[in-house]
């Protein structure tokens, strides 16, 4: 995995902006993921080559559309740590909050952070629709990320309340998400955001192209948002 990640980062033009040992760190992360995946379900991707490309390099692509050093980021629905933990390993000065509803996943990520001596990693157990109303979290982050498969209308309502005015929400989506993005625009504006654009990127060593939808927070999110999950699903913005 290490050689594959190293050549991938080089092809993406990121070698000079990440730590020299970044490929080794991400490969170590990938091996730990596959080992733990035998105990709890963390990923459906189990081939080491795919872990290197479809997880590690995919998450690394966010470095092309965000300046993360010295910033704060919340990864909503982090799962096995994607993209939050990858971005932390690639940007040591980034302060990362990993939010997930499953404590077992957070326990594993916490063990990794402790064993590897990673400062600036906060683990948060809960649901985004609840955490988004907490004063200590609401509009406190420079960036929010989400790699979930949920509709962008739902993701925007879950994530934008965490982003401070002037910050950005980075949604990792597929390249065929034009209609989904267009449908989300009215809700994004209601939540205080504006669409800056989309960034399409090809993953090295694959035939896969993915997209990041970049939303800037221009105004505070109205206090009523986020709503309860059931209401979001029934009546998306």
C-alpha positions as CSV (number, residue, x, y, z in Angstrom):
1,X,0.0,0.0,0.0
2,X,2.8,2.4,0.9
3,X,4.3,2.5,-2.6
4,X,0.8,2.8,-4.2
5,X,-0.1,5.7,-1.9
6,X,3.3,7.4,-2.5
7,X,3.0,7.3,-6.3
8,X,-0.7,8.4,-6.0
9,X,0.2,11.4,-3.9
10,X,2.9,12.3,-6.4
11,X,0.5,12.0,-9.3
12,X,-1.9,14.3,-7.5
13,X,0.8,16.9,-6.9
14,X,0.5,16.6,-3.1
15,X,4.0,15.3,-2.3
16,X,5.4,18.7,-1.3
17,X,2.5,19.6,0.9
18,X,2.2,16.6,3.1
19,X,4.7,15.1,5.6
20,X,7.5,13.0,4.1
21,X,6.2,9.9,6.0
22,X,2.6,10.4,4.8
23,X,2.6,7.3,2.6
24,X,3.9,5.1,5.5
25,X,1.3,6.6,7.9
26,X,-1.6,6.0,5.5
27,X,-0.4,2.5,4.7
28,X,-0.2,1.8,8.5
29,X,-3.7,3.2,8.8
30,X,-4.9,0.9,6.0
31,X,-3.4,-2.2,7.6
32,X,-5.0,-1.3,10.9
33,X,-8.3,-0.8,9.2
34,X,-8.2,-4.2,7.5
35,X,-7.2,-5.9,10.7
36,X,-10.0,-4.3,12.8
37,X,-12.5,-5.0,10.0
38,X,-12.3,-8.6,10.9
39,X,-13.8,-7.8,14.3
40,X,-16.3,-5.0,13.5
41,X,-17.7,-3.8,10.2
42,X,-15.7,-0.7,9.2
43,X,-15.5,-1.0,5.4
44,X,-16.8,-3.0,2.5
45,X,-13.5,-2.4,0.7
46,X,-11.1,-5.1,1.7
47,X,-8.5,-5.3,-1.1
48,X,-5.3,-3.5,0.0
49,X,-5.0,-1.8,-3.4
50,X,-8.5,-0.5,-3.2
51,X,-8.0,0.6,0.4
52,X,-5.0,2.6,-0.8
53,X,-6.8,4.2,-3.8
54,X,-10.5,4.3,-2.9
55,X,-10.0,5.3,0.7
56,X,-6.7,7.0,1.3
57,X,-6.1,8.8,-2.0
58,X,-9.8,9.6,-2.3
59,X,-9.7,11.5,1.0
60,X,-6.4,13.1,0.2
61,X,-8.0,14.8,-2.8
62,X,-9.7,17.3,-0.4
63,X,-6.3,18.9,0.1
64,X,-6.7,20.3,-3.4
65,X,-9.8,22.3,-2.5
66,X,-9.1,23.4,1.1
67,X,-6.3,25.0,3.0
68,X,-6.3,22.9,6.2
69,X,-3.1,23.7,8.2
70,X,-3.9,25.3,11.5
71,X,-7.7,25.0,10.9
72,X,-10.5,23.2,12.6
73,X,-12.6,20.5,10.9
74,X,-15.5,18.3,11.9
75,X,-16.0,15.1,10.0
76,X,-19.8,14.3,10.2
77,X,-20.5,10.6,10.2
78,X,-16.8,9.7,10.1
79,X,-17.3,6.0,10.1
80,X,-13.8,4.4,9.9
81,X,-12.2,7.9,9.9
82,X,-12.8,9.0,6.3
83,X,-12.0,11.6,5.4
84,X,-11.2,13.1,8.9
85,X,-8.4,10.8,10.1
86,X,-6.7,10.8,6.7
87,X,-6.7,14.6,6.6
88,X,-5.2,14.7,10.1
89,X,-2.4,12.4,9.1
90,X,-1.7,14.5,6.0
91,X,-2.0,17.8,7.9
92,X,-0.6,17.5,11.4
93,X,-1.6,21.0,12.5
94,X,-5.3,20.4,11.6
95,X,-7.6,20.0,14.6
96,X,-10.1,17.3,13.8
97,X,-13.4,16.4,15.5
98,X,-14.6,12.9,14.4
99,X,-18.4,12.6,14.9
100,X,-20.1,9.3,14.7
101,X,-23.2,7.6,16.1
102,X,-21.4,4.3,16.8
103,X,-19.1,4.2,19.8
104,X,-17.2,1.2,18.7
105,X,-15.9,3.0,15.7
106,X,-14.8,6.0,17.8
107,X,-13.1,3.7,20.4
108,X,-11.0,2.2,17.6
109,X,-10.1,5.6,16.2
110,X,-9.3,6.9,19.6
111,X,-6.9,4.0,20.2
112,X,-5.2,4.8,16.9
113,X,-4.8,8.5,17.8
114,X,-3.4,7.6,21.3
115,X,-1.1,4.9,20.1
116,X,0.3,7.1,17.3
117,X,0.6,10.1,19.5
118,X,-1.7,12.3,17.5
119,X,-2.7,15.6,19.2
120,X,-5.7,17.6,18.1
121,X,-8.1,14.6,17.6
122,X,-11.5,14.9,19.4
123,X,-13.9,12.0,19.4
124,X,-17.6,12.9,19.5
125,X,-20.3,10.2,20.0
126,X,-23.8,11.3,18.9
127,X,-26.0,12.2,16.1
128,X,-25.3,15.3,13.9
129,X,-28.9,16.6,14.2
130,X,-28.4,16.8,18.0
131,X,-24.8,17.9,18.1
132,X,-25.5,20.7,15.6
133,X,-27.5,22.5,18.3
134,X,-24.8,22.3,21.0
135,X,-23.3,25.8,21.7
136,X,-19.8,24.4,22.0
137,X,-20.1,23.0,18.5
138,X,-22.5,25.2,16.5
139,X,-20.7,27.4,14.0
140,X,-17.3,26.7,15.6
141,X,-15.5,25.0,12.7
142,X,-13.6,26.2,9.7
143,X,-14.6,23.1,7.7
144,X,-17.1,20.4,7.9
145,X,-16.8,17.2,5.7
146,X,-19.1,14.4,4.9
147,X,-18.5,11.3,2.8
148,X,-21.9,9.7,3.4
149,X,-24.2,8.5,0.7
150,X,-27.0,10.7,1.9
151,X,-28.7,13.2,-0.4
152,X,-26.9,16.6,-0.4
153,X,-30.1,18.3,0.9
154,X,-29.8,16.2,4.1
155,X,-26.1,16.5,4.4
156,X,-26.2,20.3,4.1
157,X,-28.7,20.5,6.9
158,X,-26.6,18.2,9.1
159,X,-23.2,19.9,8.3
160,X,-23.7,23.6,7.7
161,X,-24.8,24.4,11.3
162,X,-21.3,23.3,12.5
163,X,-19.5,25.7,10.1
164,X,-18.6,29.2,11.1
165,X,-19.4,32.1,8.8
166,X,-16.6,32.3,6.3
167,X,-15.9,28.5,6.6
168,X,-16.7,25.8,4.1
169,X,-18.6,22.5,3.9
170,X,-16.9,19.9,1.7
171,X,-19.3,17.2,0.5
172,X,-17.7,14.2,-1.2
173,X,-20.1,13.1,-4.0
174,X,-20.2,11.2,-7.3
175,X,-19.7,12.9,-10.6
176,X,-23.3,12.3,-11.6
177,X,-24.6,14.5,-8.8
178,X,-25.7,17.5,-10.9
179,X,-29.4,17.1,-10.3
180,X,-28.8,16.4,-6.6
181,X,-26.7,19.5,-6.2
182,X,-29.2,21.7,-8.1
183,X,-32.0,20.4,-5.9
184,X,-30.0,21.3,-2.8
185,X,-29.3,24.9,-3.7
186,X,-32.5,26.4,-2.1
187,X,-31.8,24.6,1.1
188,X,-28.1,25.5,1.2
189,X,-29.1,29.2,0.9
190,X,-31.7,28.8,3.6
191,X,-29.0,27.3,5.8
192,X,-26.7,30.3,5.3
193,X,-24.5,28.9,2.5
194,X,-23.7,29.4,-1.1
195,X,-22.3,27.0,-3.7
196,X,-18.7,27.9,-4.6
197,X,-18.4,25.2,-7.1
198,X,-17.6,21.6,-7.7
199,X,-14.2,19.9,-8.0
200,X,-13.8,16.7,-10.0
201,X,-10.8,14.6,-9.6
202,X,-9.5,11.3,-11.0
203,X,-8.1,8.8,-8.6
204,X,-4.6,7.6,-9.6
205,X,-4.3,3.9,-10.4
206,X,-8.0,3.6,-11.1
207,X,-10.6,4.5,-13.7
208,X,-12.7,6.3,-11.0
209,X,-13.6,10.0,-11.0
210,X,-15.2,11.6,-7.9
211,X,-16.4,15.1,-7.0
212,X,-16.2,17.5,-4.1
213,X,-19.1,20.0,-3.7
214,X,-17.8,23.1,-2.0
215,X,-20.2,25.3,0.0
216,X,-19.2,28.5,1.7
217,X,-21.0,29.6,4.9
218,X,-22.0,33.3,4.3
219,X,-24.6,33.8,7.1
220,X,-25.5,32.1,10.4
221,X,-27.8,29.1,10.1
222,X,-31.3,29.8,11.5
223,X,-31.7,28.3,15.0
224,X,-34.4,25.8,13.8
225,X,-31.8,23.8,11.8
226,X,-31.0,21.0,11.9
227,X,-34.4,19.5,12.3
228,X,-35.1,15.9,13.5
229,X,-33.8,13.3,11.1
230,X,-37.3,11.9,10.4
231,X,-38.5,15.4,9.5
232,X,-35.5,16.0,7.3
233,X,-36.1,12.8,5.3
234,X,-39.8,13.5,5.0
235,X,-39.5,17.2,4.1
236,X,-36.0,17.9,2.7
237,X,-35.1,21.6,2.3
